[in-house]
């Protein structure tokens, strides 16, 4: 069984290992590229189709197997069309030399705390002045599709920058700001609105957008109400409202600090939408 392996020279073994490692890394980067996009659901559908094809072939169900075979062949034509946005994004990043750049910026605990303090400080200013705002913390789920709806900034995060982005009647004040690591990645981004029929009429577009984003990703979203000046936090399809600065900072540290994410549930804080 292992005789072909024993006949290989050390150089051939090293080349084979390198070959496998490169292929594995390419697939890993492709996974990062499509993670958090609709392409993930499409890939799941394709995998289920292939599994069904294998099972029907094994059970000798000719009619169903024939239909699945034709559907599988159709994927050869359909895949470039279905994955056109992801393919275009990959080629653009390849042209900019960014295909293999990590989209997430991993920070130390003290760096995350500094980011949180800057964000909470900016929210305090906006709440006191009734400046509407919506801020999204990217976590594990990629937000490329959302980022592309706004204006790329890629600037160092600071409270003054956040406040100035949301000043009324400025070009980017109506959309959301996306934060990844300690960078403001984009502003003026459009978020998906929640279609939850049980939401109260007092919730405006910003709150519905925050909930919609939290329903479709693991992002943490902060909202400042322009009408009341109150601060809310959305995560996991839930909304906690009327937060003071101290409570907000504690919640963000619980949700965003990597070593603490696994030990605390979102609803340990109580409250509700």
One Martini backbone bead per residue (centre of mass of N, CA, C, O) as a GRO file, in nm:
protein
  273
    1UNK     BB    1   0.057   0.063  -0.021
    2UNK     BB    2   0.345   0.233   0.044
    3UNK     BB    3   0.547   0.188  -0.196
    4UNK     BB    4   0.527   0.454  -0.363
    5UNK     BB    5   0.637   0.632  -0.128
    6UNK     BB    6   0.915   0.483  -0.087
    7UNK     BB    7   1.018   0.562  -0.390
    8UNK     BB    8   1.055   0.840  -0.303
    9UNK     BB    9   1.211   1.124  -0.292
   10UNK     BB   10   1.267   1.392  -0.098
   11UNK     BB   11   1.206   1.594  -0.326
   12UNK     BB   12   0.926   1.477  -0.409
   13UNK     BB   13   0.794   1.513  -0.133
   14UNK     BB   14   0.832   1.820  -0.110
   15UNK     BB   15   0.671   1.890  -0.368
   16UNK     BB   16   0.403   1.760  -0.278
   17UNK     BB   17   0.361   1.927  -0.023
   18UNK     BB   18   0.367   2.203  -0.164
   19UNK     BB   19   0.130   2.151  -0.352
   20UNK     BB   20  -0.085   2.103  -0.130
   21UNK     BB   21  -0.045   2.371   0.023
   22UNK     BB   22  -0.124   2.562  -0.207
   23UNK     BB   23  -0.408   2.454  -0.257
   24UNK     BB   24  -0.512   2.497   0.031
   25UNK     BB   25  -0.463   2.807   0.037
   26UNK     BB   26  -0.643   2.882  -0.201
   27UNK     BB   27  -0.906   2.772  -0.077
   28UNK     BB   28  -0.893   2.951   0.173
   29UNK     BB   29  -0.907   3.225   0.021
   30UNK     BB   30  -1.176   3.168  -0.117
   31UNK     BB   31  -1.336   3.143   0.140
   32UNK     BB   32  -1.280   3.435   0.239
   33UNK     BB   33  -1.405   3.576  -0.011
   34UNK     BB   34  -1.712   3.438   0.031
   35UNK     BB   35  -1.747   3.507   0.306
   36UNK     BB   36  -2.057   3.664   0.373
   37UNK     BB   37  -2.199   3.565   0.117
   38UNK     BB   38  -2.422   3.426  -0.111
   39UNK     BB   39  -2.227   3.200  -0.213
   40UNK     BB   40  -2.252   3.001   0.020
   41UNK     BB   41  -2.541   2.902  -0.041
   42UNK     BB   42  -2.479   2.803  -0.329
   43UNK     BB   43  -2.270   2.588  -0.250
   44UNK     BB   44  -2.460   2.420  -0.078
   45UNK     BB   45  -2.646   2.347  -0.314
   46UNK     BB   46  -2.434   2.201  -0.486
   47UNK     BB   47  -2.358   1.984  -0.281
   48UNK     BB   48  -2.642   1.860  -0.255
   49UNK     BB   49  -2.664   1.782  -0.553
   50UNK     BB   50  -2.420   1.585  -0.555
   51UNK     BB   51  -2.523   1.399  -0.336
   52UNK     BB   52  -2.787   1.318  -0.477
   53UNK     BB   53  -2.652   1.194  -0.724
   54UNK     BB   54  -2.501   0.969  -0.572
   55UNK     BB   55  -2.743   0.833  -0.435
   56UNK     BB   56  -2.914   0.767  -0.693
   57UNK     BB   57  -2.695   0.591  -0.817
   58UNK     BB   58  -2.681   0.381  -0.584
   59UNK     BB   59  -3.011   0.326  -0.596
   60UNK     BB   60  -3.111   0.317  -0.888
   61UNK     BB   61  -3.243   0.612  -1.005
   62UNK     BB   62  -3.275   0.706  -1.321
   63UNK     BB   63  -3.452   0.959  -1.344
   64UNK     BB   64  -3.328   1.134  -1.121
   65UNK     BB   65  -3.037   1.100  -1.219
   66UNK     BB   66  -3.078   1.237  -1.493
   67UNK     BB   67  -3.167   1.513  -1.387
   68UNK     BB   68  -2.912   1.567  -1.213
   69UNK     BB   69  -2.710   1.546  -1.444
   70UNK     BB   70  -2.818   1.790  -1.606
   71UNK     BB   71  -2.787   1.993  -1.376
   72UNK     BB   72  -2.481   1.961  -1.341
   73UNK     BB   73  -2.406   2.051  -1.630
   74UNK     BB   74  -2.538   2.338  -1.597
   75UNK     BB   75  -2.322   2.452  -1.395
   76UNK     BB   76  -2.101   2.524  -1.596
   77UNK     BB   77  -2.272   2.775  -1.693
   78UNK     BB   78  -2.382   2.902  -1.418
   79UNK     BB   79  -2.140   2.978  -1.236
   80UNK     BB   80  -2.032   3.240  -1.379
   81UNK     BB   81  -2.303   3.388  -1.328
   82UNK     BB   82  -2.354   3.353  -1.021
   83UNK     BB   83  -2.027   3.439  -0.956
   84UNK     BB   84  -1.962   3.722  -1.072
   85UNK     BB   85  -1.900   3.905  -0.825
   86UNK     BB   86  -1.667   3.727  -0.709
   87UNK     BB   87  -1.489   3.720  -0.963
   88UNK     BB   88  -1.452   4.023  -0.990
   89UNK     BB   89  -1.324   4.067  -0.710
   90UNK     BB   90  -1.082   3.878  -0.748
   91UNK     BB   91  -0.958   4.025  -0.996
   92UNK     BB   92  -0.925   4.299  -0.861
   93UNK     BB   93  -0.739   4.201  -0.629
   94UNK     BB   94  -0.523   4.082  -0.810
   95UNK     BB   95  -0.452   4.355  -0.951
   96UNK     BB   96  -0.383   4.484  -0.648
   97UNK     BB   97  -0.254   4.257  -0.460
   98UNK     BB   98  -0.518   4.146  -0.245
   99UNK     BB   99  -0.605   3.841  -0.234
  100UNK     BB  100  -0.387   3.762   0.021
  101UNK     BB  101  -0.530   3.947   0.213
  102UNK     BB  102  -0.633   4.002   0.518
  103UNK     BB  103  -0.956   4.119   0.608
  104UNK     BB  104  -0.862   4.081   0.900
  105UNK     BB  105  -0.788   4.255   1.207
  106UNK     BB  106  -0.580   4.158   1.456
  107UNK     BB  107  -0.604   4.228   1.799
  108UNK     BB  108  -0.531   4.333   2.087
  109UNK     BB  109  -0.686   4.394   2.377
  110UNK     BB  110  -0.592   4.695   2.406
  111UNK     BB  111  -0.677   4.781   2.120
  112UNK     BB  112  -0.978   4.724   2.147
  113UNK     BB  113  -1.025   4.915   2.383
  114UNK     BB  114  -0.947   5.172   2.227
  115UNK     BB  115  -1.164   5.152   2.013
  116UNK     BB  116  -1.408   5.155   2.202
  117UNK     BB  117  -1.354   5.431   2.332
  118UNK     BB  118  -1.381   5.596   2.070
  119UNK     BB  119  -1.668   5.513   2.000
  120UNK     BB  120  -1.808   5.596   2.264
  121UNK     BB  121  -1.726   5.890   2.249
  122UNK     BB  122  -1.877   5.953   1.982
  123UNK     BB  123  -2.161   5.870   2.083
  124UNK     BB  124  -2.185   6.080   2.303
  125UNK     BB  125  -2.180   6.325   2.116
  126UNK     BB  126  -2.420   6.241   1.930
  127UNK     BB  127  -2.636   6.208   2.148
  128UNK     BB  128  -2.627   6.504   2.261
  129UNK     BB  129  -2.680   6.613   1.938
  130UNK     BB  130  -2.864   6.436   1.764
  131UNK     BB  131  -2.683   6.227   1.588
  132UNK     BB  132  -2.714   6.020   1.347
  133UNK     BB  133  -2.616   5.662   1.367
  134UNK     BB  134  -2.413   5.383   1.210
  135UNK     BB  135  -2.223   5.105   1.346
  136UNK     BB  136  -1.990   4.853   1.224
  137UNK     BB  137  -1.866   4.543   1.344
  138UNK     BB  138  -1.644   4.339   1.226
  139UNK     BB  139  -1.594   3.998   1.219
  140UNK     BB  140  -1.613   3.696   1.074
  141UNK     BB  141  -1.801   3.816   0.881
  142UNK     BB  142  -1.806   3.922   0.578
  143UNK     BB  143  -1.858   4.275   0.419
  144UNK     BB  144  -1.816   4.335   0.110
  145UNK     BB  145  -2.099   4.400  -0.005
  146UNK     BB  146  -2.143   4.644   0.183
  147UNK     BB  147  -1.888   4.812   0.128
  148UNK     BB  148  -1.955   4.850  -0.188
  149UNK     BB  149  -2.202   5.061  -0.124
  150UNK     BB  150  -1.981   5.259  -0.053
  151UNK     BB  151  -1.705   5.440   0.084
  152UNK     BB  152  -1.381   5.421   0.078
  153UNK     BB  153  -1.128   5.481   0.341
  154UNK     BB  154  -0.904   5.360   0.522
  155UNK     BB  155  -0.889   5.463   0.837
  156UNK     BB  156  -0.810   5.575   1.123
  157UNK     BB  157  -0.949   5.549   1.421
  158UNK     BB  158  -1.180   5.808   1.544
  159UNK     BB  159  -1.397   6.016   1.696
  160UNK     BB  160  -1.381   6.256   1.498
  161UNK     BB  161  -1.438   6.099   1.240
  162UNK     BB  162  -1.717   5.988   1.315
  163UNK     BB  163  -1.858   6.255   1.365
  164UNK     BB  164  -1.804   6.380   1.079
  165UNK     BB  165  -1.957   6.171   0.908
  166UNK     BB  166  -2.254   6.239   1.071
  167UNK     BB  167  -2.297   6.503   0.975
  168UNK     BB  168  -2.533   6.677   0.861
  169UNK     BB  169  -2.529   6.696   0.502
  170UNK     BB  170  -2.329   6.498   0.444
  171UNK     BB  171  -2.243   6.256   0.216
  172UNK     BB  172  -2.224   6.002   0.462
  173UNK     BB  173  -2.456   6.019   0.693
  174UNK     BB  174  -2.680   5.795   0.600
  175UNK     BB  175  -2.492   5.575   0.647
  176UNK     BB  176  -2.262   5.329   0.717
  177UNK     BB  177  -2.008   5.222   0.931
  178UNK     BB  178  -1.705   5.033   0.884
  179UNK     BB  179  -1.535   4.814   1.114
  180UNK     BB  180  -1.186   4.694   1.105
  181UNK     BB  181  -1.052   4.683   1.372
  182UNK     BB  182  -0.867   5.004   1.350
  183UNK     BB  183  -1.061   5.059   1.096
  184UNK     BB  184  -1.210   5.262   0.856
  185UNK     BB  185  -1.335   5.129   0.571
  186UNK     BB  186  -1.637   5.258   0.554
  187UNK     BB  187  -1.895   5.473   0.409
  188UNK     BB  188  -2.223   5.491   0.317
  189UNK     BB  189  -2.368   5.226   0.385
  190UNK     BB  190  -2.584   4.960   0.298
  191UNK     BB  191  -2.837   4.798   0.473
  192UNK     BB  192  -3.027   4.545   0.561
  193UNK     BB  193  -3.353   4.507   0.618
  194UNK     BB  194  -3.579   4.418   0.835
  195UNK     BB  195  -3.870   4.171   0.821
  196UNK     BB  196  -3.985   4.201   1.096
  197UNK     BB  197  -4.324   4.211   1.205
  198UNK     BB  198  -4.262   4.283   1.534
  199UNK     BB  199  -4.189   4.563   1.498
  200UNK     BB  200  -4.197   4.866   1.603
  201UNK     BB  201  -4.292   5.190   1.497
  202UNK     BB  202  -4.046   5.340   1.651
  203UNK     BB  203  -3.866   5.213   1.440
  204UNK     BB  204  -3.636   5.297   1.231
  205UNK     BB  205  -3.417   5.257   0.976
  206UNK     BB  206  -3.163   5.213   1.146
  207UNK     BB  207  -3.274   4.983   1.326
  208UNK     BB  208  -3.352   4.793   1.090
  209UNK     BB  209  -3.067   4.775   0.974
  210UNK     BB  210  -2.927   4.660   1.221
  211UNK     BB  211  -3.098   4.403   1.238
  212UNK     BB  212  -3.045   4.299   0.952
  213UNK     BB  213  -2.737   4.268   0.990
  214UNK     BB  214  -2.759   4.073   1.245
  215UNK     BB  215  -2.917   3.844   1.084
  216UNK     BB  216  -2.669   3.810   0.847
  217UNK     BB  217  -2.460   3.835   1.093
  218UNK     BB  218  -2.192   3.888   1.351
  219UNK     BB  219  -2.234   4.168   1.388
  220UNK     BB  220  -2.187   4.486   1.548
  221UNK     BB  221  -2.445   4.731   1.616
  222UNK     BB  222  -2.471   5.087   1.617
  223UNK     BB  223  -2.719   5.331   1.746
  224UNK     BB  224  -2.831   5.664   1.673
  225UNK     BB  225  -3.083   5.869   1.757
  226UNK     BB  226  -3.207   6.158   1.621
  227UNK     BB  227  -3.460   6.209   1.805
  228UNK     BB  228  -3.344   6.099   2.112
  229UNK     BB  229  -3.025   6.007   2.153
  230UNK     BB  230  -3.015   5.710   2.159
  231UNK     BB  231  -2.857   5.395   2.237
  232UNK     BB  232  -2.792   5.103   2.034
  233UNK     BB  233  -2.778   4.731   2.017
  234UNK     BB  234  -2.686   4.487   1.766
  235UNK     BB  235  -2.730   4.118   1.797
  236UNK     BB  236  -2.852   3.836   1.671
  237UNK     BB  237  -3.143   3.988   1.619
  238UNK     BB  238  -3.095   4.195   1.857
  239UNK     BB  239  -3.221   4.469   2.073
  240UNK     BB  240  -3.057   4.726   2.261
  241UNK     BB  241  -3.165   4.996   2.455
  242UNK     BB  242  -3.071   5.265   2.626
  243UNK     BB  243  -2.755   5.328   2.650
  244UNK     BB  244  -2.491   5.377   2.832
  245UNK     BB  245  -2.155   5.416   2.826
  246UNK     BB  246  -2.073   5.197   3.028
  247UNK     BB  247  -2.246   4.962   2.923
  248UNK     BB  248  -2.145   4.970   2.632
  249UNK     BB  249  -1.847   4.911   2.690
  250UNK     BB  250  -1.892   4.636   2.826
  251UNK     BB  251  -2.034   4.496   2.587
  252UNK     BB  252  -1.808   4.531   2.377
  253UNK     BB  253  -1.594   4.373   2.533
  254UNK     BB  254  -1.753   4.107   2.535
  255UNK     BB  255  -1.796   4.083   2.211
  256UNK     BB  256  -1.481   4.162   2.102
  257UNK     BB  257  -1.320   3.999   2.283
  258UNK     BB  258  -1.171   3.704   2.206
  259UNK     BB  259  -1.141   3.566   2.504
  260UNK     BB  260  -1.476   3.635   2.563
  261UNK     BB  261  -1.681   3.526   2.352
  262UNK     BB  262  -1.741   3.226   2.466
  263UNK     BB  263  -1.849   3.313   2.779
  264UNK     BB  264  -2.070   3.515   2.654
  265UNK     BB  265  -2.384   3.622   2.634
  266UNK     BB  266  -2.593   3.851   2.508
  267UNK     BB  267  -2.831   3.804   2.743
  268UNK     BB  268  -2.673   3.873   3.012
  269UNK     BB  269  -2.778   4.185   3.006
  270UNK     BB  270  -3.042   4.211   2.908
  271UNK     BB  271  -3.319   4.309   2.783
  272UNK     BB  272  -3.472   4.476   2.489
  273UNK     BB  273  -3.673   4.572   2.200
   0.00000   0.00000   0.00000
